[in-house]
C-alpha cells in the first residue's frame, strides 16, 4: 500500500519565532515577526487554543477573534503536544533540536518510556535532556530581565526547569492574578520580557471537550482578561498571544484499541506518544519486524484514517525540523498520526484513566497544528 503522507506545508512563521522575536524587539533588532522595537514585551501562551476553536466561538471572544485574520495564524509543532510546543516557544528552535519530541518518548539509555511533562527524575535531568539554551538565557546575555508567570504548582517542576530556565518564576493561581502580576512587572522594570501561561482552556478541554460549557467559560474569561490588560499597555509595551496546539473532541466511542490487532504491536517493545500521535519503538533484540514492515501493517489496517511514518520518513519530511543525532532515538521507529476524529489506545496497561479524556491533540490536522498569533499594544497591526 502506498505511503499516505500529509500534503500540508508548515507556514513560514512558526511558534518557535514568537518569544525569540519578542526578545529581538526588546533589543531593537530585526526579527522573524517584523515586530517594532519596544522596551517591554509580554507573550501569553493559551494552552490548547487552536484557531478552529477560536473561530467557532468567536462571539464569546470578541477581542481575540477581532484580531484573528490570515496574517495572525501560525503553525505550532509536530507532534501537536504541550511538551514539544512550549519548548519550541521558549527556546526558539524546533523539537528535533531541543529534544522534547512528544508527550511520552523513549529514554533509550534506561530502556523506559518517560513523560516529558511530569516524569522528570535523576535519569532525565532538565538541564541536559532539554538541549537548547532558552530565550530567557539569551535575554540574560542582553541584560534584559525575564519572567515566567504561571500556577504555583509548576514553580519547581522538572518541565519548568527544562523550558523556563533563565526566567524568574512568578506564581499566580488565578488567570486575573497572572495578568495583575504581569502589569506589576511592567510597572517595576524599565525593560522586561514576560511569558504568561494560561493552562485553564487545555484542562477544561481534556476533561470535558472544547465544545463544553466549561471550556467556553474559560475562553470568555481569558478574552475578558486580555481585553483589560491590553487597555493598560503603554506605547513601549508589546503583547502577543499564541498557543501550543489546538484540540479535537474525541468521544470514547471513537477510541481505537490497536493492540487488539496483533500485527500492529508485533515486535514492539515500547508504546509512547499521544493518543492522536502514537510512537512505537521496536524491540532491538528481535529482527523479524522492521520499521518498514510495521509501518506497512499499520497502513494496511489504518491507512484511511491515519498518517503512518517510519522515523526516517518523518525526519526526511521535516516534521521535527532539523534533528540532532542525540534526539533521533527519542523518536519512534514508527509514528501513527490520526487523520480522522479518533484516538489510539493500548488496552493492555492496567491504568486506563487516560481514556477518560475528551479533548485530544498531537496530530497534523489543521485543528491541532494551527494556532493564533494575536497582537496588541505596540505590536498591534
C-alpha positions in Angstrom: 0.0 0.0 0.0 1.4 3.4 -0.9 2.5 5.7 2.0 -0.2 8.2 2.7 1.7 11.2 3.9 0.1 14.6 4.5 0.4 17.2 1.8 0.4 20.1 4.2 3.3 22.5 4.3 4.1 24.3 7.6 3.8 28.1 7.5 6.8 30.3 7.1 6.2 31.7 10.6 6.2 29.1 13.4 5.6 29.0 17.2 9.4 29.0 17.7 9.5 32.5 16.3 7.2 34.2 18.8 9.2 34.6 22.0 12.5 34.9 20.2 11.2 37.7 18.0 9.8 39.4 21.2 13.3 39.4 22.7 14.7 40.8 19.5 12.1 43.6 19.6 13.1 44.5 23.1 16.7 44.6 21.9 15.7 46.7 18.9 16.8 44.1 16.4 15.2 42.8 13.2 13.1 39.7 13.8 11.1 37.0 12.1 7.7 38.5 13.0 8.7 42.0 12.0 7.9 43.4 15.4 8.8 47.0 16.1 11.3 48.0 18.8 9.8 48.1 22.3 11.1 48.3 25.9 8.9 45.5 27.2 7.2 42.5 25.7 4.6 40.1 27.0 3.9 36.7 25.4 0.8 34.8 26.5 0.6 31.1 25.9 -3.0 29.9 26.0 -2.6 26.2 26.2 -4.9 24.4 23.7 -6.4 27.5 22.0 -6.5 26.4 18.3 -7.6 28.7 15.5 -10.5 26.5 14.6 -11.9 26.5 18.1 -11.4 30.3 18.5 -13.2 30.9 15.2 -16.1 28.6 16.2 -16.6 30.5 19.4 -15.8 34.0 18.0 -18.8 35.6 19.5 -17.6 34.7 23.0 -14.1 36.1 22.5 -14.6 39.3 20.7 -11.2 40.9 21.5 -9.2 37.8 20.3 -11.4 37.0 17.3 -11.4 40.6 16.1 -7.7 40.4 15.7 -7.7 36.9 14.1 -7.0 37.0 10.3 -4.8 35.3 7.8 -1.7 37.1 8.9 -2.4 36.2 12.6 -2.4 32.4 12.1 0.8 30.4 12.5 1.7 26.7 12.8 2.7 25.1 16.0 4.9 22.0 16.1 4.7 18.3 15.4 3.7 16.4 17.5 1.0 19.0 18.4 1.6 18.5 22.1 2.4 20.7 25.0 5.9 19.5 25.8 7.1 20.0 22.3 5.2 23.2 21.7 6.2 25.1 24.8 9.8 24.0 24.5 9.9 25.4 20.9 8.3 28.6 22.0 10.8 29.1 24.9 13.9 28.0 23.0 13.2 29.4 19.6 14.2 26.1 17.9 12.3 23.1 16.6 11.7 19.8 18.5 14.5 18.0 16.7 16.9 20.4 18.2 15.6 20.9 21.8 14.8 17.2 22.1 11.2 17.2 23.5 9.7 15.3 20.6 6.5 14.1 22.2 4.4 13.8 25.3 5.9 10.4 26.1 9.1 9.2 24.5 11.8 6.6 24.8 14.7 7.1 27.2 17.0 4.7 25.3 19.7 4.8 27.9 17.4 3.5 30.6 15.1 1.4 28.3 12.0 3.1 29.5 9.2 5.5 28.4 9.3 8.9 30.0 6.7 11.6 30.4 8.3 14.9 29.4 5.7 16.9 31.3 5.7 15.1 34.6 8.3 12.3 34.5 11.5 14.2 35.4 13.9 12.4 37.7 17.6 11.8 38.2 17.7 9.8 34.9 16.2 12.7 32.9 17.9 15.9 34.0 16.2 19.1 32.8 19.5 20.9 32.2 20.7 18.3 29.7 17.6 16.5 28.4 16.3 19.7 27.0 19.3 20.5 24.9 18.8 24.1 23.8 19.5 27.4 25.5 16.2 29.2 26.3 15.2 32.6 25.1 15.4 33.6 28.7 19.0 32.6 28.9 19.7 34.8 25.8 17.8 37.6 27.5 20.2 37.5 30.4 23.0 37.9 27.9 21.4 41.1 26.8 20.8 42.3 30.4 17.0 42.0 29.8 15.2 40.7 32.9 12.8 37.9 32.1 9.9 36.5 34.0 7.6 33.4 33.7 4.1 33.7 35.3 2.0 30.7 36.0 0.4 28.5 38.6 2.3 27.8 41.8 2.3 24.0 41.2 4.7 24.4 38.4 7.3 26.5 40.3 9.8 23.7 40.8 8.7 21.1 38.2 11.3 19.4 36.0 9.5 20.8 32.9 9.8 24.3 34.3 13.5 23.8 34.9 13.9 22.5 31.4 12.0 25.0 29.3 11.8 28.2 31.5 15.4 28.2 32.9 16.8 31.7 33.0 13.5 33.3 33.8 12.3 34.4 37.3 9.2 32.3 38.0 6.3 34.3 39.4 3.5 32.1 40.8 -0.1 33.3 40.5 -3.1 31.0 40.8 -6.0 32.7 39.1 -5.8 34.0 35.5 -6.6 37.5 36.7 -3.8 37.3 39.2 -1.3 36.4 36.4 -2.3 39.4 34.4 -2.0 41.6 37.5 1.5 40.2 38.1 2.5 41.0 34.6 1.2 44.6 34.9 3.2 45.0 38.1 6.4 43.7 36.4 5.9 46.1 33.6 5.5 48.9 36.1 8.6 48.0 38.0 11.1 47.4 35.3 12.4 49.7 32.6 12.8 46.7 30.3 11.4 43.2 30.5 10.4 40.0 28.7 7.4 38.3 30.2 6.0 34.8 29.5 2.5 34.3 30.9 1.0 30.8 30.9 -2.8 30.0 30.8 -3.5 26.3 31.4 -7.2 26.5 32.0 -8.5 26.0 28.5 -6.5 22.9 28.0 -7.5 21.5 31.3 -11.2 22.0 30.5 -10.8 20.6 27.0 -9.2 17.4 28.2 -11.8 16.8 30.9 -15.0 17.8 29.0 -14.0 18.8 25.5 -13.6 22.2 23.8 -17.3 22.3 23.0 -18.2 22.1 26.6 -19.7 25.0 28.7 -16.6 24.9 31.0 -14.2 25.5 28.1 -16.4 28.3 26.8 -16.4 29.9 30.2 -12.6 29.8 30.3 -12.4 31.3 26.8 -14.7 34.1 27.9 -12.6 34.7 31.0 -9.4 34.8 29.0 -10.8 37.2 26.4 -12.0 39.5 29.2 -8.6 39.5 31.0 -6.7 40.1 27.8 -9.1 42.9 26.9 -8.5 44.7 30.2 -4.7 44.1 30.1 -4.3 45.3 26.6 -6.0 48.6 27.5 -3.2 49.2 30.1 -0.3 48.8 27.6 1.8 51.8 27.0 3.5 52.9 23.8 6.7 50.9 24.5 4.9 47.7 25.6 4.0 44.9 23.1 1.8 41.9 23.6 1.5 38.6 21.7 -0.9 35.8 22.4 -0.4 32.4 20.9 -1.0 28.7 21.8 1.0 25.4 21.7 -1.7 23.4 19.9 -5.4 23.1 19.2 -7.9 20.4 20.3 -10.2 17.9 18.8 -13.0 16.3 20.8 -13.0 12.5 20.6 -15.7 10.6 22.4 -14.9 7.1 23.8 -16.9 5.5 21.0 -14.1 6.7 18.7 -11.3 5.0 20.6 -9.2 2.5 18.6 -7.7 -0.2 20.7 -4.9 -1.0 18.4 -3.3 -3.8 20.5 -6.3 -6.0 19.7 -4.8 -6.3 16.2 -1.6 -8.3 16.8 0.2 -7.2 13.6 0.1 -3.6 14.9 2.1 -4.4 18.0 4.3 -7.3 16.7 7.9 -6.6 17.6 7.1 -3.5 19.6 8.8 -3.1 22.9 7.5 0.4 23.9 4.4 2.4 23.2 4.6 6.1 23.7 3.4 9.5 22.3 -0.1 10.7 22.5 -3.5 9.0 21.6 -3.5 11.1 18.4 0.2 10.6 17.7 1.4 7.2 18.8 5.1 6.5 18.8 6.1 2.8 18.5 9.6 1.5 19.4 10.8 -1.8 18.2 12.4 -4.4 20.5 16.1 -4.3 19.4 16.5 -7.9 20.4 14.2 -9.1 17.6 14.7 -8.9 13.9 11.5 -10.3 12.4 9.8 -6.9 12.4 11.4 -3.8 10.9 10.2 -0.2 10.9 9.1 -0.7 7.3 7.1 -3.8 7.9 5.5 -2.5 11.0 4.5 0.7 9.1 3.1 -1.4 6.3 1.0 -3.3 8.7 -0.4 0.0 10.1 -1.0 1.4 6.6 -2.9 -1.8 5.6 -5.1 -1.5 8.7 -5.4 2.2 9.4 -4.2 3.9 6.2 -7.6 5.6 5.5 -7.7 7.3 8.9 -4.0 7.8 10.0 -0.8 9.1 8.5 1.9 6.5 9.2 5.6 7.3 9.1 8.8 5.5 9.8 11.3 7.6 11.8 13.3 8.1 8.6 10.3 9.3 6.7 9.3 11.7 9.4 12.7 13.2 9.6 13.0 13.4 5.9 9.7 15.1 5.7 10.9 17.8 8.1 8.2 17.1 10.7 10.6 17.7 13.6 12.7 20.3 11.8 16.4 19.7 11.9 17.0 16.6 14.1 20.2 16.3 16.2 21.8 12.9 16.3 21.2 12.6 20.1 17.5 13.2 19.6 16.9 10.6 16.9 16.4 7.6 19.3 13.7 9.5 21.1 11.5 9.5 18.0 9.5 6.3 17.5 10.6 3.7 14.9 7.0 4.1 13.6 4.7 7.1 14.1 0.9 6.9 13.7 -0.8 10.4 13.4 -4.6 10.3 13.4 -6.3 11.9 10.4 -9.9 11.1 11.4 -11.6 12.1 14.7 -10.2 9.1 16.6 -7.8 8.3 19.4 -5.5 5.3 19.6 -5.1 3.5 22.9 -3.3 0.4 24.1 -5.8 -1.6 26.2 -3.1 -3.8 27.8 -1.9 -1.5 30.7 -4.0 -1.8 33.8 -4.2 2.0 34.2 -6.7 3.2 31.6 -7.6 6.6 33.2 -6.2 8.4 30.2 -9.2 7.1 28.2 -11.5 9.5 30.1 -10.1 12.4 28.2 -12.4 14.0 25.6 -10.2 16.8 24.2 -7.3 15.3 22.3 -4.3 16.6 20.3 -1.0 15.6 18.9 -1.5 15.0 15.1 -1.1 17.0 12.0 -4.6 18.2 11.3 -5.2 22.0 10.9 -7.4 21.8 14.1 -4.4 20.7 16.1 -1.5 22.5 14.4 -2.8 25.9 13.5 -2.7 28.4 16.4 -3.4 32.2 16.7 -0.8 35.0 16.9 -2.8 37.9 18.4 -1.0 41.2 18.5 -1.8 44.2 20.8 -0.1 47.2 22.3 3.0 48.3 20.4 2.8 45.0 18.4 -0.7 45.7 17.1 -1.2 46.0 13.3 
